[in-house]
């Protein structure tokens, strides 16, 4: 199985979310990450652009009746940078989490500019 993309975690937000999930949810997240890494064209059932967000995406995970979203962006075309994550409890994405993801994305981009 050839990897097409890499996945990196920006800061601790996603890791904190991940370790607080039960093992079955973690396995589902791991499966989705494997798909993201290896599939050439990622189906929108796994990842979708958040409209009006300038390059912010949501990784979409459903386990039983629970729905989870992991906010991310692409870097250098083949790297997925993960920011924060949440459990979706209504039809709409939580704006607080989207704003947080936008801030983290801006910080990430700025941190890359600060490297000589």
N, C-alpha and C positions, 0 to 999 in steps of 0.2 A: 504494500500500500504506500504510494508515493505522497509525500506531503507537498501541497501546493502553497500553503500559507502558514505563517507562524502566528501564535497568539501570545501576547504579553499583557501583564497586569500593570496598570498605572496606579501607584500608591497601594493602599491596603483595602479599599472599599469592597471590591469584588471578593477578595479572599475572605474578609470578615463575613460577608453574606454566605459564601459557599460553606464555610465550616459550621455555620448555624443551621444548615439544612440536614434533613435525615439522609441516610445512606442511599435510599432509592432515588431521591431527588438528585443527589450528587452523581449517581450513575447516569441518570438521564442527561444532566448537564455535560458530563464527560462524553456521552454519545454524540450530543449535538456539537461539541467541540471537535470531535473526530470528523464529523461531516464537514464542518467549516474548514478544517485543515486540508481535506483530501478531495472534495468535490470541486470541479472546475467552475461550474456555474451554480451558485448556491440558490436553492429554491426560496421563494419569499415565505414559505412556511417556517423557515429557520432564521431568516434575517430580513429586515425591512428598513428602508430609509424612513426617518421621522420627518415628515414634511415641515418645512419652515425652519429647519435646524442646522443648515449649512454643514452637511457631512456627518451628521450624527445618525447612528443606526441603532436598532434594537434587535438583540438576539432573542428569538421567541422560543420559549420552552413551556411545554404543557406536560404535567404529570398528573394522571387521574383528573380530578376536577380543579387542580391548582394550576395557575398560570403565572409564569415568571418572566421577567424582562431583564436583560443585561444590556446596558448602554455601552456603545463602542464607536470607534471610527476605524477607518483604514489608513495605514501609513505605508508609504513606499509601494503601494499597490498590492503587496502580498503579506502584509502584517496587520493583524487585527489587534487593536489596543482596547482593552476592557477597562471600563471606569466603574461605575456603581451598578447596583442591581436591586430589584424589588420584586415582591409578590404582588401581582395585579389583583385587586379586589373589586374592581368595577369595570365597566366597558371602556372607560377612558384611561389613558396613561396618566399617572400622577404627575402634575406639573412641577411639584417640588423636586421630584427625582430627575425630571428632564432638565430643569434649571441647574441642578447639581452636576449633571453629566456635561452640560454645556460649559460650565465653569471649569470642570476637570479637563475637558478637551482643550480649552484655551490655555490652562496651566501647562498641559503636556506640550502643546505647540510652542509655547514660550520657553519651556525648559530645553527644548531642542535647539532653539535659537541661541540660548545662553552657552551652549557647548562650543568651545573654540574649534 
